[in-house]
Amino acid sequence: MTPRQWLREPLFHFLLAGLAMFLLAGWWQSGDSSGKTIRLGEDDLLTFMQGRAQVYDAPTFSALLAEMSDEDRSELIRDAALQEVLYREAQALGLSEADPLVRQRMVQQMRLILAEETTADTSLSDADLAAFYEANKAQYAAAPTMSFTHVFLRSPATREEAGAMLAKLRSGNVAADQAGQHGERFLYQQNYAAADEGLVTSHFGPDFAEALFALDPGSWQGPIQSAHGWHVVLPLAKETGGVPDLGEVRDQVREDAMAERRRVASNAALDKLLASYTIELDDGL
């Protein structure tokens, strides 16, 4: 038969189709087998070692890898390859979609990646810093503080007994470092350095704190009642607090301003990414 006659034969077309299917199947199997190949290099092993130890110090682990025995290196390669195999098999089973913890971890990683890409070139000028400080002055305000010592008389001691203790301390011109020789042991401290109102309130109660911060330093005063009993107080130093100048808190303001700028930029990037998708809702939502 001539070539032209062969081209007209149904059997020839059948064989040609079979050959095409055979070649296609071979190509498909070849492509599938390439997915079964795991290539590991030194960088892969270093990444695996650091991830497993949760310590990220490439020079140290590079030295460890270089000093490994053949047996230990073979075991390391097996572990690294096994991790990659299990990861691929889990992907094939769709576990990343089925396991909410895996899904959450992947979302967190994407958030971090997006934040790093978006804020890599973030910077602040002096004008930006000053504007942020002016808008957020209140958060840098220092609370008033009081440094003091006290002599404690536990309930059921009376106000009169506490008054007698006050007279004794004044007449004896008792110094702060001698206060421990008088009264009773207090539940918390006897000497307080730069204590703010919150700390004083937590130890003594709000009424005591209010009365304490109304005093001026320099002499034994009181008695003041707390939730525990009576106190004779020697205020030593008082700071009124207030808002510091920008120069005093410049480093903290810069850190806070950068964090705020990164937060705004990250949120904008998330909104942009979300807007690139079409969201469809079921009826009733």
C-alpha positions as a Markdown table, in Angstrom:
| # | Residue | x | y | z |
|---|---|---|---|---|
| 1 | Met | 0.0 | 0.0 | 0.0 |
| 2 | Thr | 1.2 | 3.5 | -0.8 |
| 3 | Pro | 1.5 | 6.1 | 2.0 |
| 4 | Arg | -1.5 | 7.9 | 0.6 |
| 5 | Gln | -3.6 | 4.7 | 1.0 |
| 6 | Trp | -2.3 | 4.2 | 4.5 |
| 7 | Leu | -3.5 | 7.6 | 5.5 |
| 8 | Arg | -7.0 | 6.6 | 4.4 |
| 9 | Glu | -7.0 | 3.3 | 6.4 |
| 10 | Pro | -9.2 | 3.4 | 9.7 |
| 11 | Leu | -6.7 | 1.0 | 11.3 |
| 12 | Phe | -3.9 | 3.6 | 10.8 |
| 13 | His | -6.0 | 6.3 | 12.5 |
| 14 | Phe | -6.7 | 3.9 | 15.4 |
| 15 | Leu | -3.0 | 3.1 | 15.9 |
| 16 | Leu | -2.1 | 6.8 | 15.7 |
| 17 | Ala | -4.7 | 7.7 | 18.3 |
| 18 | Gly | -3.3 | 4.9 | 20.5 |
| 19 | Leu | 0.2 | 6.1 | 20.2 |
| 20 | Ala | -0.8 | 9.6 | 21.1 |
| 21 | Met | -2.6 | 8.3 | 24.2 |
| 22 | Phe | 0.5 | 6.3 | 25.2 |
| 23 | Leu | 2.8 | 9.3 | 24.8 |
| 24 | Leu | 0.3 | 11.5 | 26.8 |
| 25 | Ala | 0.1 | 8.9 | 29.6 |
| 26 | Gly | 3.9 | 8.7 | 29.7 |
| 27 | Trp | 4.2 | 12.4 | 29.9 |
| 28 | Trp | 1.6 | 12.5 | 32.7 |
| 29 | Gln | 3.4 | 9.8 | 34.7 |
| 30 | Ser | 6.7 | 11.6 | 34.2 |
| 31 | Gly | 5.2 | 14.8 | 35.5 |
| 32 | Asp | 3.7 | 13.0 | 38.4 |
| 33 | Ser | 7.0 | 11.4 | 39.3 |
| 34 | Ser | 8.7 | 14.7 | 39.3 |
| 35 | Gly | 6.4 | 15.6 | 42.2 |
| 36 | Lys | 7.9 | 12.7 | 44.1 |
| 37 | Thr | 11.4 | 14.2 | 43.9 |
| 38 | Ile | 12.9 | 15.9 | 46.9 |
| 39 | Arg | 16.1 | 17.9 | 46.4 |
| 40 | Leu | 18.0 | 18.8 | 49.5 |
| 41 | Gly | 20.9 | 21.2 | 49.8 |
| 42 | Glu | 23.0 | 22.6 | 52.6 |
| 43 | Asp | 20.6 | 25.6 | 52.9 |
| 44 | Asp | 17.6 | 23.3 | 53.2 |
| 45 | Leu | 19.3 | 21.3 | 56.0 |
| 46 | Leu | 20.3 | 24.5 | 57.9 |
| 47 | Thr | 16.7 | 25.8 | 57.6 |
| 48 | Phe | 15.4 | 22.4 | 58.9 |
| 49 | Met | 17.8 | 22.4 | 61.8 |
| 50 | Gln | 17.0 | 25.9 | 62.9 |
| 51 | Gly | 13.3 | 25.4 | 62.6 |
| 52 | Arg | 13.4 | 22.2 | 64.6 |
| 53 | Ala | 15.4 | 23.8 | 67.4 |
| 54 | Gln | 13.4 | 27.1 | 67.2 |
| 55 | Val | 16.8 | 28.9 | 67.3 |
| 56 | Tyr | 17.8 | 30.9 | 64.3 |
| 57 | Asp | 21.6 | 31.2 | 64.2 |
| 58 | Ala | 22.9 | 30.2 | 60.7 |
| 59 | Pro | 26.6 | 30.3 | 61.5 |
| 60 | Thr | 26.3 | 28.1 | 64.6 |
| 61 | Phe | 24.2 | 25.5 | 62.8 |
| 62 | Ser | 26.5 | 25.6 | 59.8 |
| 63 | Ala | 29.4 | 24.7 | 62.0 |
| 64 | Leu | 27.4 | 21.9 | 63.6 |
| 65 | Leu | 26.5 | 20.5 | 60.1 |
| 66 | Ala | 30.2 | 20.6 | 59.1 |
| 67 | Glu | 31.2 | 18.7 | 62.2 |
| 68 | Met | 28.5 | 16.0 | 61.9 |
| 69 | Ser | 29.5 | 12.4 | 61.5 |
| 70 | Asp | 28.3 | 10.5 | 58.4 |
| 71 | Glu | 25.7 | 8.7 | 60.6 |
| 72 | Asp | 24.3 | 11.8 | 62.1 |
| 73 | Arg | 24.2 | 13.6 | 58.7 |
| 74 | Ser | 22.3 | 10.6 | 57.2 |
| 75 | Glu | 19.8 | 10.8 | 60.1 |
| 76 | Leu | 19.4 | 14.5 | 59.6 |
| 77 | Ile | 18.8 | 14.1 | 55.9 |
| 78 | Arg | 16.2 | 11.4 | 56.6 |
| 79 | Asp | 14.4 | 13.7 | 59.0 |
| 80 | Ala | 14.4 | 16.7 | 56.7 |
| 81 | Ala | 13.2 | 14.6 | 53.8 |
| 82 | Leu | 10.5 | 12.9 | 55.9 |
| 83 | Gln | 9.2 | 16.3 | 56.9 |
| 84 | Glu | 9.0 | 17.4 | 53.3 |
| 85 | Val | 7.3 | 14.1 | 52.4 |
| 86 | Leu | 4.7 | 14.4 | 55.2 |
| 87 | Tyr | 4.1 | 18.1 | 54.2 |
| 88 | Arg | 3.4 | 17.1 | 50.6 |
| 89 | Glu | 1.2 | 14.2 | 51.5 |
| 90 | Ala | -0.8 | 16.5 | 53.9 |
| 91 | Gln | -1.2 | 19.0 | 51.1 |
| 92 | Ala | -2.4 | 16.2 | 48.8 |
| 93 | Leu | -5.0 | 15.2 | 51.4 |
| 94 | Gly | -6.1 | 18.8 | 51.8 |
| 95 | Leu | -5.3 | 18.9 | 55.5 |
| 96 | Ser | -4.4 | 22.5 | 55.3 |
| 97 | Glu | -8.0 | 23.2 | 54.5 |
| 98 | Ala | -9.5 | 20.7 | 56.9 |
| 99 | Asp | -7.4 | 21.6 | 60.0 |
| 100 | Pro | -8.4 | 25.0 | 61.5 |
| 101 | Leu | -5.1 | 25.2 | 63.3 |
| 102 | Val | -3.1 | 24.8 | 60.1 |
| 103 | Arg | -5.3 | 27.3 | 58.4 |
| 104 | Gln | -4.9 | 29.8 | 61.2 |
| 105 | Arg | -1.1 | 29.4 | 61.0 |
| 106 | Met | -1.1 | 30.0 | 57.3 |
| 107 | Val | -3.2 | 33.1 | 57.7 |
| 108 | Gln | -0.9 | 34.4 | 60.4 |
| 109 | Gln | 2.1 | 33.8 | 58.1 |
| 110 | Met | 0.4 | 35.7 | 55.3 |
| 111 | Arg | -0.3 | 38.6 | 57.6 |
| 112 | Leu | 3.3 | 38.8 | 58.6 |
| 113 | Ile | 4.5 | 38.6 | 55.0 |
| 114 | Leu | 2.1 | 41.3 | 53.9 |
| 115 | Ala | 3.0 | 43.5 | 56.8 |
| 116 | Glu | 6.8 | 43.2 | 56.1 |
| 117 | Glu | 6.4 | 43.9 | 52.4 |
| 118 | Thr | 4.1 | 46.8 | 53.0 |
| 119 | Thr | 6.1 | 48.5 | 55.8 |
| 120 | Ala | 9.7 | 47.8 | 54.6 |
| 121 | Asp | 10.3 | 51.4 | 53.6 |
| 122 | Thr | 8.3 | 53.1 | 56.4 |
| 123 | Ser | 10.1 | 56.2 | 57.8 |
| 124 | Leu | 9.3 | 59.2 | 60.0 |
| 125 | Ser | 10.3 | 62.8 | 59.7 |
| 126 | Asp | 10.7 | 65.1 | 62.6 |
| 127 | Ala | 7.4 | 66.7 | 61.6 |
| 128 | Asp | 5.7 | 63.3 | 61.6 |
| 129 | Leu | 7.1 | 62.6 | 65.1 |
| 130 | Ala | 6.0 | 65.9 | 66.5 |
| 131 | Ala | 2.5 | 65.6 | 65.0 |
| 132 | Phe | 2.1 | 62.1 | 66.5 |
| 133 | Tyr | 3.2 | 63.3 | 69.9 |
| 134 | Glu | 0.8 | 66.2 | 69.9 |
| 135 | Ala | -2.1 | 63.9 | 69.0 |
| 136 | Asn | -1.2 | 61.4 | 71.7 |
| 137 | Lys | 0.3 | 63.5 | 74.5 |
| 138 | Ala | -2.0 | 62.0 | 77.2 |
| 139 | Gln | -0.5 | 58.6 | 76.9 |
| 140 | Tyr | 2.9 | 59.9 | 77.9 |
| 141 | Ala | 1.7 | 61.8 | 80.9 |
| 142 | Ala | 3.5 | 60.7 | 84.1 |
| 143 | Ala | 1.4 | 60.0 | 87.1 |
| 144 | Pro | 2.1 | 61.8 | 90.4 |
| 145 | Thr | 4.2 | 59.8 | 92.8 |
| 146 | Met | 5.1 | 59.9 | 96.5 |
| 147 | Ser | 8.1 | 58.5 | 98.3 |
| 148 | Phe | 7.3 | 57.9 | 102.0 |
| 149 | Thr | 7.7 | 55.7 | 105.0 |
| 150 | His | 5.1 | 54.9 | 107.6 |
| 151 | Val | 4.5 | 53.5 | 111.1 |
| 152 | Phe | 1.6 | 51.1 | 111.3 |
| 153 | Leu | -0.9 | 50.3 | 114.1 |
| 154 | Arg | -3.1 | 47.3 | 113.4 |
| 155 | Ser | -6.8 | 47.4 | 114.1 |
| 156 | Pro | -8.3 | 47.5 | 116.7 |
| 157 | Ala | -5.9 | 50.3 | 117.5 |
| 158 | Thr | -7.7 | 53.6 | 117.9 |
| 159 | Arg | -7.1 | 57.0 | 116.4 |
| 160 | Glu | -6.0 | 58.2 | 119.8 |
| 161 | Glu | -3.3 | 55.6 | 119.9 |
| 162 | Ala | -2.2 | 56.6 | 116.5 |
| 163 | Gly | -2.1 | 60.2 | 117.6 |
| 164 | Ala | 0.1 | 59.4 | 120.5 |
| 165 | Met | 2.4 | 57.6 | 118.1 |
| 166 | Leu | 2.6 | 60.7 | 115.9 |
| 167 | Ala | 3.5 | 62.9 | 118.9 |
| 168 | Lys | 6.2 | 60.4 | 119.9 |
| 169 | Leu | 7.8 | 60.3 | 116.4 |
| 170 | Arg | 7.7 | 64.1 | 116.2 |
| 171 | Ser | 9.2 | 64.7 | 119.6 |
| 172 | Gly | 11.9 | 62.2 | 119.1 |
| 173 | Asn | 12.6 | 63.6 | 115.6 |
| 174 | Val | 12.6 | 60.0 | 114.3 |
| 175 | Ala | 14.3 | 59.6 | 110.9 |
| 176 | Ala | 12.9 | 57.5 | 108.1 |
| 177 | Asp | 15.5 | 54.8 | 108.6 |
| 178 | Gln | 14.4 | 54.4 | 112.2 |
| 179 | Ala | 10.7 | 54.0 | 111.5 |
| 180 | Gly | 11.0 | 50.2 | 111.7 |
| 181 | Gln | 11.7 | 50.5 | 115.4 |
| 182 | His | 8.1 | 51.6 | 116.0 |
| 183 | Gly | 4.7 | 50.3 | 115.5 |
| 184 | Glu | 3.8 | 46.9 | 114.0 |
| 185 | Arg | 4.8 | 44.9 | 110.9 |
| 186 | Phe | 2.7 | 46.0 | 107.8 |
| 187 | Leu | 1.3 | 43.5 | 105.3 |
| 188 | Tyr | 3.2 | 45.1 | 102.4 |
| 189 | Gln | 6.2 | 47.5 | 102.6 |
| 190 | Gln | 7.3 | 50.1 | 105.2 |
| 191 | Asn | 9.2 | 52.3 | 102.7 |
| 192 | Tyr | 7.8 | 53.3 | 99.3 |
| 193 | Ala | 9.9 | 55.0 | 96.6 |
| 194 | Ala | 8.1 | 57.0 | 93.8 |
| 195 | Ala | 4.8 | 55.1 | 94.4 |
| 196 | Asp | 2.0 | 56.2 | 92.2 |
| 197 | Glu | -1.6 | 56.4 | 93.2 |
| 198 | Gly | -2.5 | 53.0 | 91.8 |
| 199 | Leu | 0.1 | 51.2 | 93.8 |
| 200 | Val | -0.8 | 53.1 | 97.0 |
| 201 | Thr | -4.5 | 52.4 | 96.5 |
| 202 | Ser | -3.9 | 48.7 | 95.9 |
| 203 | His | -1.9 | 48.4 | 99.2 |
| 204 | Phe | -3.8 | 50.9 | 101.5 |
| 205 | Gly | -7.2 | 51.7 | 99.9 |
| 206 | Pro | -8.5 | 54.7 | 98.0 |
| 207 | Asp | -9.2 | 56.9 | 101.0 |
| 208 | Phe | -5.6 | 56.5 | 102.3 |
| 209 | Ala | -4.2 | 57.3 | 98.8 |
| 210 | Glu | -6.3 | 60.4 | 98.5 |
| 211 | Ala | -5.2 | 61.7 | 101.9 |
| 212 | Leu | -1.5 | 60.8 | 101.3 |
| 213 | Phe | -1.2 | 62.7 | 98.1 |
| 214 | Ala | -2.6 | 65.8 | 99.8 |
| 215 | Leu | 0.4 | 65.9 | 102.1 |
| 216 | Asp | 3.6 | 67.9 | 101.7 |
| 217 | Pro | 6.9 | 66.2 | 102.4 |
| 218 | Gly | 9.1 | 67.0 | 105.3 |
| 219 | Ser | 7.5 | 65.8 | 108.6 |
| 220 | Trp | 5.6 | 63.1 | 110.3 |
| 221 | Gln | 1.9 | 63.5 | 109.6 |
| 222 | Gly | -1.4 | 61.8 | 110.2 |
| 223 | Pro | -2.8 | 59.6 | 111.5 |
| 224 | Ile | -4.4 | 58.3 | 108.3 |
| 225 | Gln | -6.7 | 55.3 | 108.4 |
| 226 | Ser | -6.4 | 52.5 | 105.8 |
| 227 | Ala | -8.2 | 49.2 | 105.2 |
| 228 | His | -5.7 | 47.6 | 107.7 |
| 229 | Gly | -5.5 | 50.1 | 110.5 |
| 230 | Trp | -3.9 | 53.4 | 111.3 |
| 231 | His | -0.7 | 54.9 | 109.8 |
| 232 | Val | 1.6 | 57.8 | 110.8 |
| 233 | Val | 3.3 | 58.9 | 107.6 |
| 234 | Leu | 6.5 | 60.6 | 106.8 |
| 235 | Pro | 6.4 | 61.9 | 103.2 |
| 236 | Leu | 9.9 | 62.2 | 101.7 |
| 237 | Ala | 9.4 | 63.4 | 98.1 |
| 238 | Lys | 6.5 | 64.2 | 95.9 |
| 239 | Glu | 6.5 | 64.4 | 92.1 |
| 240 | Thr | 3.5 | 66.1 | 90.5 |
| 241 | Gly | 3.8 | 64.2 | 87.3 |
| 242 | Gly | 2.5 | 65.8 | 84.1 |
| 243 | Val | 3.3 | 65.6 | 80.4 |
| 244 | Pro | 7.0 | 65.5 | 79.5 |
| 245 | Asp | 8.6 | 67.4 | 76.7 |
| 246 | Leu | 9.0 | 65.5 | 73.4 |
| 247 | Gly | 12.7 | 65.4 | 73.9 |
| 248 | Glu | 12.4 | 63.4 | 77.1 |
| 249 | Val | 10.4 | 60.6 | 75.5 |
| 250 | Arg | 11.5 | 60.9 | 71.9 |
| 251 | Asp | 12.7 | 57.3 | 71.6 |
| 252 | Gln | 9.4 | 55.9 | 72.9 |
| 253 | Val | 7.3 | 58.3 | 70.8 |
| 254 | Arg | 9.3 | 57.2 | 67.7 |
| 255 | Glu | 8.7 | 53.5 | 68.5 |
| 256 | Asp | 5.0 | 54.1 | 69.0 |
| 257 | Ala | 4.6 | 56.3 | 65.9 |
| 258 | Met | 6.3 | 53.7 | 63.7 |
| 259 | Ala | 4.1 | 50.9 | 65.1 |
| 260 | Glu | 1.0 | 53.0 | 64.4 |
| 261 | Arg | 2.2 | 53.8 | 60.8 |
| 262 | Arg | 2.9 | 50.1 | 60.2 |
| 263 | Arg | -0.5 | 49.2 | 61.6 |
| 264 | Val | -2.3 | 51.6 | 59.3 |
| 265 | Ala | -0.3 | 50.5 | 56.2 |
| 266 | Ser | -0.9 | 46.9 | 56.9 |
| 267 | Asn | -4.6 | 47.4 | 57.3 |
| 268 | Ala | -4.7 | 49.3 | 54.1 |
| 269 | Ala | -2.9 | 46.5 | 52.3 |
| 270 | Leu | -5.3 | 43.9 | 53.8 |
| 271 | Asp | -8.3 | 46.0 | 52.6 |
| 272 | Lys | -6.8 | 46.2 | 49.1 |
| 273 | Leu | -6.2 | 42.5 | 49.0 |
| 274 | Leu | -9.7 | 41.8 | 50.2 |
| 275 | Ala | -11.1 | 44.2 | 47.6 |
| 276 | Ser | -9.4 | 42.1 | 44.8 |
| 277 | Tyr | -11.8 | 39.2 | 45.6 |
| 278 | Thr | -15.5 | 38.9 | 45.0 |
| 279 | Ile | -17.4 | 38.0 | 48.1 |
| 280 | Glu | -20.6 | 36.1 | 47.6 |
| 281 | Leu | -23.0 | 35.5 | 50.5 |
| 282 | Asp | -25.7 | 32.9 | 50.9 |
| 283 | Asp | -29.3 | 34.0 | 51.1 |
| 284 | Gly | -30.2 | 35.4 | 54.5 |
| 285 | Leu | -26.7 | 36.8 | 55.2 |
